[in-house]
């Protein structure tokens, strides 16, 4: 899959995300390596930006505040638009 599909707000995985996910789900959604996703989530947890809860052996992460979700969504939209611009510029 191309990078813009992972970042697109219209991508089905993005629409289904209820604001919480485990490492496996996030790894599949963004295409990053599992250890990298785990490290980033640990840093976000230490910074107080995400909450965690256990479901059996799984750890489920969620954004601590609703406004963080809006910021993440805006960052994804910005990244998507920049990728689209690059594709357009490269196609000239």
C-alpha positions as CSV (number, residue, x, y, z in Angstrom):
1,X,0.0,0.0,0.0
2,X,1.1,3.5,-0.7
3,X,1.8,5.9,2.2
4,X,-1.1,8.2,1.3
5,X,-3.6,5.3,1.8
6,X,-2.4,5.0,5.4
7,X,-2.7,8.7,6.0
8,X,-6.0,9.3,4.2
9,X,-8.9,10.2,6.4
10,X,-11.0,8.3,3.9
11,X,-9.1,5.1,4.5
12,X,-11.4,2.4,6.0
13,X,-9.0,1.6,8.9
14,X,-8.9,5.2,9.9
15,X,-12.7,5.5,9.9
16,X,-13.2,2.5,12.0
17,X,-10.7,3.5,14.6
18,X,-12.7,4.4,17.7
19,X,-9.9,6.3,19.3
20,X,-8.2,3.2,20.8
21,X,-6.1,0.4,19.4
22,X,-3.4,-2.1,20.4
23,X,0.1,-2.3,19.0
24,X,-0.8,-4.9,16.3
25,X,-3.7,-2.7,15.0
26,X,-1.5,0.4,14.9
27,X,1.4,-1.5,13.2
28,X,-0.9,-2.7,10.5
29,X,-2.6,0.7,10.0
30,X,0.6,2.7,9.6
31,X,3.0,0.0,8.1
32,X,5.7,0.7,10.6
33,X,7.8,-1.9,12.4
34,X,6.2,-3.2,15.6
35,X,9.2,-2.3,17.8
36,X,9.1,1.3,16.6
37,X,5.3,1.5,17.2
38,X,5.9,0.1,20.7
39,X,8.6,2.6,21.5
40,X,6.5,5.6,20.3
41,X,3.5,4.4,22.3
42,X,5.7,4.1,25.4
43,X,7.0,7.6,25.0
44,X,3.4,8.9,24.5
45,X,2.3,7.1,27.6
46,X,5.2,8.5,29.7
47,X,4.3,12.0,28.4
48,X,0.8,11.5,29.6
49,X,-0.7,11.7,26.1
50,X,-2.2,8.2,26.0
51,X,-3.9,6.0,28.4
52,X,-3.6,2.2,28.5
53,X,-5.8,-0.7,29.7
54,X,-5.2,-4.4,29.6
55,X,-7.5,-6.8,27.8
56,X,-6.0,-10.2,28.6
57,X,-2.4,-10.0,27.3
58,X,-3.2,-7.1,25.0
59,X,-2.6,-3.5,26.0
60,X,-5.0,-1.1,24.4
61,X,-4.0,2.5,23.9
62,X,-6.2,5.5,23.7
63,X,-5.7,9.2,23.4
64,X,-6.1,10.8,26.8
65,X,-7.9,14.0,25.7
66,X,-10.4,14.5,22.8
67,X,-8.5,17.5,21.5
68,X,-5.5,15.3,20.9
69,X,-7.6,13.2,18.5
70,X,-8.4,16.4,16.6
71,X,-4.7,17.3,16.5
72,X,-3.8,13.8,15.2
73,X,-6.6,13.9,12.6
74,X,-5.3,17.4,11.4
75,X,-1.7,16.1,11.2
76,X,-2.9,13.1,9.1
77,X,-4.8,15.4,6.8
78,X,-1.8,17.7,6.4
79,X,0.5,14.7,5.7
80,X,-2.0,13.4,3.1
81,X,-2.2,16.8,1.3
82,X,1.6,17.1,1.2
83,X,1.9,13.6,-0.3
84,X,-0.7,14.5,-2.8
85,X,1.2,17.7,-3.7
86,X,4.4,15.7,-4.2
87,X,2.7,13.2,-6.5
88,X,1.3,16.1,-8.5
89,X,4.7,17.9,-8.7
90,X,6.4,14.7,-9.7
91,X,3.9,14.0,-12.5
92,X,4.8,17.2,-14.4
